[in-house]
Amino acid sequence: MKQFLKMTLATICGIVILGLVMTLFFVISLVGMVASDTAKTKVKENSVFVIKFDGSISERAEASTPFDDLLGLSEGGVVGLDELLASIRKAKAEENIKGIYIEGGMMTFDSPATAQQVRDALKDFKSSGKWIVAYASNYGQASYYVATVADKVYLNYEGSIDLRGLGGKAEYYKGLYDKLGVKYLCAKVGKYKSYVESNTLTGMSNYDREQREAYLNGIWNYWLKEMAEGRKIKAESLNQLVNDSLLAFAACDDYVKAKLVDKVIFPEEIKAEIKGRLKLDKDDEVNQLTLADMLNVKSKQKDKGDEIAVYYAYGSIVDIEEMGLLDGGGHCIVGSSTAEDLRKLADDDNVKAVVFRVNSGGGSAVASEQIRHALKLVKAKKPVVVSMGGMAASGGYWISSPANYIFAEPTTITGSIGIFGLIPNFSGLVTDKLGVTFDGVKTNKFAGYDIEMVFGKDTDEIVEKMQNYVDRGYQGFLNIVSEGRGMKPEQVDEIAQGRVWLASDAVKIKLVDKLGSLDDAVKKAAELAKMKEYHTASYPAEASWLETLMEKDNKGSYLDAEIRELLGDAYLPLMQIRKDIKNNSRIQARMLDDVRVK
């Protein structure tokens, strides 16, 4: 017994000591991480900013924590467009940075406009007289488009350039739903409003084909022009080459002959190239700065003058935040919280103007109207300028319409002025296939109509009522755009009908005021507010890494990935059914988000 007590006491003491050591280690690590976060990077002479094109790039980077790698929570590879553009501007202003080295790859851009904005920033960097060199084992299409801004484009031996043009095939689930005994009750306005088609048709409608061909050709022609200029070849010749050749399987020498790259070289040769540009000896080390380093480089610009708030609204527009397992992930624009943020900016006397940065394909009509109303309150007190990112369509255009002025990138997708209601009905599955029947009593004709929509067979009158509601909603959307853009509702209807427009065409029909960047929008806001000196501040404030750490384990990303693998092709349609049932807002102003490019 005495020996047992000794062993027990020793074990307890060991656990206590281990706990104290781990706590001490945690505190020391925490202090070190905080100190590292706040430390400023000192740029050495003759430095190079290294940009790696891997992972994905989105409007803003999601917050990460110092413990992500340790705890296996790291989502990895997500680059924020705002951080990348800011870093390129810093590199241009920093005299000790002599050039940019792009390490190409298969990065996924959340839209063609995102790739275009990165390329434009790099082109502006070159205007300072500094150089850019690009090198990759394999260039994805969007990565190659961006890389053509470089002074020299190199390729590794046995590498490839996957230049193929824009396009692909959409998925249509009606055939699957027919087999399951599921059908979608649909009410919509707008002959081009194609979001519902993936659930109600087995193929693309002629109207959807028309609008997709128009904006994809517009984006591709813009890219062709810029790539051809960068490589000093004719756009027509480049397009013919892409059309006639499967370039991903071409020989390396063919890329050189076609002037798609300057030379095929090994990694050690690219090192020699960079050292030569820096006038370094063979054994000298190259001073490299990563994106993380650049974020900690002190900006040459000092905050002075009044504040212009830049508010980022990107992702799907939703009524409530989607945080749980299988809720789709990604960033969302929550109607109530976004509206509250905007009201605070309206009341903040330190903020003299607001730039509303929108990158959204829409979502809930109710949430969209909340945000639009709040933006009108801001506009009543101070200038509001919208800067459209990759897309500002449907609900994304709804929330943009009140602005004093609207900028869009040349390859922004916008418009899609139309709404729909879409509800899954399981009567074919539950009653016809499984034999479940329903019966009951009610005090009024439409009592329990929501159950009838999902499980009943006699739904014609309910759909008719829903269609009337959608018709009124569409007319309301026309009135909203009419008010914001100074047009008659009839004029808006002619260019609406759910049609998606490329921004370069949207300018001609007055949906957009001018093509330009976020910086152009900030300058316009300063002009409207009559500000000579100003600085910008980003909203909403990013979550701290501690808040992010507390939230990450609630997202169920691992289990979600396992279920996705198990269900295979059935994952997306089944998850869409689940979301449609759960969604409180039955009426949507949304377009299909299928414009990501690699």
Steps between C-alpha positions, in 0.01 A plus 500: 500500500785733590666430166171562320459840670855594403436410135169684499654811653789487256257472208296796624816707552616405152170611346508829694862569399424412137199733508713782642772443238242493218336816633839673522581383147163629377553842662853533362378396153209740525727791591735408216216478249353833604843661482552345158162628383577857604863507378567699183701345218814691412566490127863428417677655205461324166189302600247311290130458575408135431137429407401132489200409288364200687186439703218746439437872509185670627381852581643495853701235679321314776664554837751234604647416836859434612390149605341390172787279386556362851136403546437391144239773446675684221285549191816602317570671173238777514642838398303820555479723193506807722823388667668406172416831329615698805828306504564568131443872563746489791756324281465772239565773760783317682830603342686194633269264308639473149253260344230235534549130438178315415512129566220382276265214565137392500353768728121526500366854468146561623418683176662622177484853642714390795773381265466821303542715812820317597636546149410870500683547832810327362483716188490809722801362690695482174423866429752586774778357284535181705501152347279191524609145416266199491593131518296183545494127448138527392295810427128490564299716261435789738854482639640520148275796419641685801857388428497650150548841659855393590811619315600137458287185520687174553391137515659196665599205283205263441271777621170606345269795437135410536364776277164385365245784495211556739198278544385163622182313573238574762340222702128425474341285768143455376571149374635401842209667680252318273653168607484603866141619472591864570382798298550872546208741514622809319379855455727750326508823304761564234550281194876506562469409870681170473572409862191276516591306185745262667207367705218525247655419159724231355700745289580865441226731373562709190480820707761378745723386215472846342606691812780258591647518152486879512684549829749215453597626154533850643733383777702278266548778245620730778745236621618428145576866439704530821686170459585587139630843601707348778656238272526736199295281269170547320181423689353329194802272471486412869129421478557280195778316682275435800219390271711260291729356767450321829777707654509309830655207305732702278877452495706758687673614182160577348428749780825681419431500123154644562656767728286392793819480707844648452698192592481152653745479790582305816449642852868581553495708182214714624702565817789616284260724305376670818854542636605654169222756520606583856869509395590241762791260495440129449532417872294794627159439656190666358306703756145373460176638639186285513144631513503450879818712517348773285194525722734600784693753293419850619305692240662809352162671510403655831142528616409863465190700441145369539393138479339323208350170612540206262235243589546151354180310417580169332347156474136389498243734652324314782249567777707329769864397515565147380740355755396140550603176337423474127370855477707570194801670656656811362442860591146637510337844505256481789213744451443613859864534606606672177213747532600570861862559395387746234279687746802541728703641211215740425511629858881511524602864460862398443399321179444755222423260213439129445625274223280190488703215350258239364592153375184291507272300276208581731281294728209586729274777372403589859863537610581695181228752579625539858844589371372731226289694751798539733718621211238764421530624859876534449448682171268750670795612717811447288608390151481129414699354211470135400800303376397174336740208520465168319123528489223720629199324355139446601496567877853634455364764265199558726727611786717709264221699336462788755859622462591846377739343252580144386839375380560152362802313369491437122438128559252538786172310454198705599128549439287183533206717610234240571373283784364150555351264752615138505367234738564121493196275504544140624155356430636272227757356740307491826155401374553325164820315584493461879122480547469775761165682481375813675165599646377757750265787580534878471302813579585688180576412141872575504578383852806277477579613146874471573459128572283465190771658284764254617295178526168563326385430146238772458738796474380687189310772688788552744748537212264749337499709820877474520532614139286807575730576794809463280343725234451773760853446623639542149308822453644616830851415376437705184385794713809471721736511201291774342536715810871436542601540136265780399317294239135415436385154615412417140857580393639278774269216398643505147852428628392288799310171454766332711765564232865491604722771351874546474594834656643634175149458354323607821660846471323551168157426651560712814512218753860607572637855490863430416756223467760527773670344799444522873760779508298691241191460718689639801615802297143563385372479858760758604393724212131476592581572866726789392799357686855609415674272750359165605582147604305175478393251765364152427172368641374276647796446729659161456456252783798457729690174472372404846138540387579302188659223706185473713276478193692274267419171665126574463508492120517124458735527204648151547164322526367705211792385284438137597129522409588673171732211413239240599214651299708593196291661223188485718653730762420835337135433406422344838663784689312748280171333595597522866582870472182573307292338775689680776509840331255737666493733202307322226539792259849543359685752286796289399704390199700184447853546635706302250765747390800381702806457279832319532 
